[in-house]
Amino acid sequence: MEKRLQLDNYAVNVQWLRTWSPGNPVLVFLHEALGSIIQWKSFPEQLCNELELSGIVIERRGHGHSDPLPAENRSADYLHQYTTETKAVLDALLPLGTPIILVGHSDGGTIALLYAKHYPKNILGICTMAAHTFVEPETLAGIEPAVEAFKSGKLDGLKRMHGDKTERLFYAWADTWRAPFFRDWDIREEIKGITCHVLAIQGMNDQYGTRAQVDSIAAAAANCETCLVPDCGHHPHIEKQEAIISKIRSWFTF
């Protein structure tokens, strides 16, 4: 079931999966930089069914059926701003004290790390997939082909997900990461001391990052398991869905 949730001055779209009983843990899905609810495909529903938990899929501002991005350009702390937004969404949807497991892909994985560090209460665990903690040359090199593909119309399928917000959203991502002011973006020190259970997953053929990303997460979290997925790119949950669900199932023993 999808619904629009009104925050202070804009609305976001969220989807509930499975019937939730108060007091039980909830899986919270945080999508990638150009993501939306539909782009997760069947992964959230399949994982919820496997773990027998209900879930919430959040569409951040500027994505999918949520309200557009603000007019001003993004700053270097945009992922921190989205972390604050995620907190506001969960505060509105869930009673105080509800146990939460965050499942984040790419930007969503970074948001999960920031959330676990700054709002640790009631976070049982986080699973990151292709999360970034600092800017690598590989990341910037991976963005350039995406920009060329967007200019040539090869990514027009994004318009089915984001409508007339697509171009603004795309360049908010590409231009921010390529901007000189973002080159020094680095949260490795900031996230040190994460105490919840962490599973950090990375495709070994990820065009946007290397194993240095999961190594940095392992260095920051006291209880972290890493998983490097062979023959897999930036979307482990789609490219290797069955294996990733199985891995999360074996990890989720707390």
C-alpha positions in Angstrom: 0.0 0.0 0.0 1.4 3.4 -1.1 0.6 6.7 0.6 1.8 10.2 0.6 3.2 11.5 3.9 3.1 15.2 4.7 6.3 16.5 6.4 6.9 20.1 7.4 6.8 21.7 4.0 6.7 18.9 1.4 5.3 15.4 1.0 7.0 12.1 0.3 5.7 8.8 -1.0 6.0 5.6 1.1 4.9 2.0 0.7 4.0 -0.4 3.4 4.6 -4.1 2.9 2.9 -6.8 4.9 0.7 -6.1 7.9 2.6 -4.7 10.8 1.9 -5.6 14.5 3.1 -2.8 16.9 6.3 -3.8 18.7 7.6 -6.0 15.9 10.7 -5.0 14.0 10.3 -3.2 10.7 12.5 -3.3 7.6 13.1 0.2 6.1 14.3 0.3 2.5 16.3 3.3 1.3 16.9 3.6 -2.4 19.8 4.7 -4.6 20.6 8.2 -5.9 18.2 7.9 -8.9 15.9 5.4 -7.3 12.2 5.0 -6.4 9.9 2.5 -5.0 9.4 0.7 -8.3 13.1 0.5 -9.1 13.6 -1.9 -6.1 11.5 -4.4 -8.2 10.4 -7.4 -6.1 13.4 -7.3 -3.7 11.6 -5.6 -0.7 8.6 -7.8 -0.8 10.7 -10.9 -1.2 12.9 -10.0 1.7 10.0 -9.1 3.9 8.4 -12.5 3.2 11.7 -14.3 3.8 12.2 -12.7 7.2 8.5 -12.6 8.0 8.6 -8.9 8.8 6.7 -5.9 7.5 8.5 -3.2 5.6 8.5 0.5 4.6 9.9 1.6 1.3 10.6 5.4 1.3 10.7 7.5 -1.8 12.9 10.5 -0.9 12.1 14.1 -1.9 12.7 14.6 -5.6 12.0 10.9 -6.5 9.1 8.9 -7.8 5.8 10.3 -6.6 7.3 12.4 -3.8 7.4 16.2 -4.1 10.1 17.8 -6.3 13.5 18.9 -5.1 13.9 22.4 -3.8 15.0 25.1 -6.3 18.5 25.6 -4.8 21.4 23.4 -5.7 22.5 20.6 -3.5 25.2 21.2 -0.9 27.9 18.7 0.2 25.8 17.6 3.1 22.8 16.5 1.0 23.0 13.0 2.3 22.9 14.3 5.9 19.8 16.2 4.9 18.2 13.0 3.6 19.1 11.3 6.8 17.2 13.9 8.7 14.3 13.4 6.3 14.3 9.7 6.9 14.2 10.3 10.7 11.1 12.6 10.2 9.4 9.9 8.1 10.0 7.1 10.6 9.0 9.3 13.5 5.7 10.0 11.7 5.0 6.4 10.8 6.2 4.4 13.7 5.5 4.6 17.5 8.5 5.5 19.7 10.7 2.5 20.4 9.9 0.5 17.3 12.8 -1.8 16.4 14.2 -0.9 12.9 16.4 -2.6 10.4 17.6 -0.3 7.6 18.3 -1.8 4.2 20.0 0.8 2.0 21.4 0.7 -1.6 24.1 3.2 -2.8 23.0 6.7 -1.5 20.5 4.8 0.6 23.3 2.7 2.1 25.2 5.9 3.0 22.0 7.3 4.6 21.7 4.1 6.6 25.2 4.5 8.0 24.6 8.1 8.9 21.3 7.2 10.5 22.8 4.4 12.6 25.5 6.7 13.8 23.4 9.7 14.7 20.1 8.0 15.6 21.2 4.7 17.0 18.3 4.1 19.4 16.1 1.2 18.3 18.3 0.4 15.3 18.7 -3.4 15.4 20.9 -3.5 12.3 21.7 -2.1 8.9 22.4 -3.8 5.6 24.2 -1.6 3.1 24.6 -2.4 -0.6 27.1 -0.4 -2.7 27.2 2.4 0.0 29.8 5.2 -0.3 31.8 6.7 2.6 34.2 8.8 0.5 34.7 9.8 -3.1 36.9 7.4 -5.2 38.2 8.1 -8.7 36.2 5.0 -9.8 33.0 6.8 -8.7 33.7 9.8 -10.8 34.8 7.7 -13.7 31.5 5.7 -13.5 29.4 8.9 -13.5 30.7 10.2 -16.9 29.2 7.3 -19.0 25.9 7.8 -17.2 25.9 11.5 -18.1 26.6 10.7 -21.8 23.8 8.0 -21.7 21.4 10.5 -20.2 22.2 13.2 -22.8 21.7 10.7 -25.7 18.3 9.5 -24.3 19.4 6.1 -23.3 18.2 6.6 -19.7 14.7 8.0 -20.7 13.2 5.0 -18.8 13.9 7.1 -15.7 11.0 9.4 -16.8 8.5 6.6 -16.1 9.6 6.7 -12.5 10.2 10.4 -11.9 8.2 12.2 -14.5 9.0 15.8 -15.1 11.4 15.7 -12.1 13.8 13.4 -13.9 16.3 15.9 -15.4 16.5 17.9 -12.2 17.1 14.8 -10.2 19.7 13.4 -12.5 21.8 16.5 -12.6 21.4 17.0 -8.9 23.2 13.7 -8.5 25.8 13.9 -11.3 26.7 17.6 -10.9 27.0 17.3 -7.1 29.4 14.3 -7.2 31.5 15.9 -10.0 31.7 19.3 -8.3 35.0 20.5 -6.9 33.4 21.2 -3.5 32.4 17.5 -3.2 35.8 16.0 -3.9 36.7 16.0 -0.2 33.4 14.5 0.9 34.3 11.8 3.4 32.3 10.4 6.3 34.7 7.7 7.4 35.6 9.4 10.6 32.1 10.6 11.3 30.6 7.1 11.2 33.2 5.5 13.5 31.6 3.9 16.5 28.4 2.4 14.9 27.3 -0.2 17.4 24.4 -2.0 15.7 24.8 -5.1 13.6 26.0 -4.2 10.1 26.1 -6.2 6.8 28.1 -4.4 4.1 27.6 -5.8 0.6 29.5 -4.7 -2.5 29.5 -6.1 -6.1 33.0 -6.9 -7.1 32.4 -5.3 -10.5 30.7 -2.2 -9.2 31.5 0.6 -11.6 30.9 3.3 -8.9 33.2 1.9 -6.1 35.7 -0.6 -4.9 36.1 -2.9 -1.9 37.7 0.1 -0.1 34.1 1.2 0.6 33.1 -2.0 2.5 36.5 -2.0 4.2 35.9 1.5 5.5 32.4 0.4 6.8 34.0 -2.6 8.6 36.6 -0.2 10.2 33.8 2.1 11.5 31.4 -0.5 12.9 32.1 -2.7 15.9 30.0 -5.6 14.6 30.2 -5.7 10.8 30.1 -8.5 8.3 31.2 -7.8 4.8 30.2 -9.6 1.6 31.9 -9.1 -1.8 29.7 -10.5 -4.5 31.5 -11.9 -7.6 30.3 -11.2 -11.1 28.1 -8.4 -9.8 27.9 -4.7 -10.4 26.2 -1.8 -8.7 22.8 -3.6 -8.0 23.5 -6.8 -6.0 19.8 -7.0 -4.8 18.7 -7.1 -8.5 21.6 -8.9 -10.2 21.9 -11.5 -7.5 18.6 -11.3 -5.7 18.3 -14.9 -4.5 21.9 -14.9 -3.1 21.5 -11.5 -1.4 18.3 -12.5 0.3 19.9 -15.7 1.5 22.9 -13.8 2.8 20.7 -11.3 4.7 18.7 -14.3 6.1 21.8 -15.9 7.5 23.0 -12.5 8.9 19.7 -11.7 10.5 20.1 -13.8 13.7 19.9 -11.0 16.3 
